[in-house]
Amino acid sequence: MTTAHTNADAPGVSPIRAGLTAGAAAAVCGSLLNLPLHSPSDAMLNSASVTAASLAAGVGAGLLWRALGGSTRRHFYFPAGMALAFALVAAAAAAGESQIERSASYVTPLAGLTIAVTAGLTQYLASACRALPMAVTIALVIAAFGVGGALAGVGDQESGKLELPPRSAPWSMGGVEPA
């Protein structure tokens, strides 16, 4: 009696699950990188939107890996496709500078990190010799939503309170010594 070899018997994980896992890991990294960056709009561009974009990038990476199938050039086309995705995001962020100031300086490093982590992990997980437990994928997705949601309210916009600026040292007052 012979059994048919299915994709479920293949080592590694399905490309979509590999991409989602990689996107979730990238979302956690991106949410943490978001903290020191100056967001042009805390309401739109925050760790929650970084998490959503990272998870979408992960699913997109998994779909691209699956679409390339058993191509002998898969290991060339996949990174090239991910580099093209980064170039398109960076170009869109640069074009958005006319509408949202500092959008390129905010989006480009986040996109670079997210796409690099997602591309590398998707490729590794989809072609790994051992399957990754489903619990790892679930835990990473939950962690991504948790970190992204928890840090969404942490912004760099002014508080709206009337406050004096912090005192500066005398030598930083344009070379004028205090009397």
C-alpha positions, 0 to 999 in steps of 0.5 A, a space after each residue: 500500500 502506497 500513500 500519496 505525498 502531500 504538501 502536509 508531509 513536506 518538511 518546514 511549514 506552509 509558505 503562508 504560515 511561514 510568512 505569517 510567523 515571520 511577519 509577526 516576528 517582524 511586527 514585534 521588532 518594528 513596534 520596538 523600532 517605532 519607539 525612537 522614531 518621530 512619527 509624522 502622525 501618531 494617530 495614523 502611523 504608530 505601532 498598531 499600523 506597523 503591526 498590521 503592515 508587518 503581518 500583511 507583509 508576512 502574508 504577502 511574502 508567504 504568497 510570493 514564496 508559494 507562487 514561485 513554487 518549485 522554481 529553480 530560481 526561487 531563491 533569486 526571485 523571492 529576495 528580488 521580489 521583496 527588494 522590489 516591495 521595499 523600493 515601492 514602499 520607500 517610493 510611496 513614502 517619499 511621494 507622501 512627503 508632500 502630504 505628510 512631512 517626515 513620512 519617508 524618514 519614518 516609514 523607510 527604516 520600518 519598512 527596511 526592518 520589516 521586509 528584511 526580517 520577513 523575507 529572511 524568516 519566510 525563506 528559512 521557515 518554509 524550507 526548514 527541515 523540521 516543521 515549526 509547531 503551530 503554537 509558535 506561530 500563534 504565540 508570535 501573532 498574539 505577541 505582535 498584537 499585544 506589543 503593537 496594541 500596547 505601544 500604540 498610545 506611546 507617541 512623540 506628539 506634544 502633550 497639549 499641556 502648557 509647560 516650560 521647556 527644559 532648562 538648558 545649560 548656560 554654555 548652550 545659550 548661543 555663547 552668551 554667559 548669564 549675568 
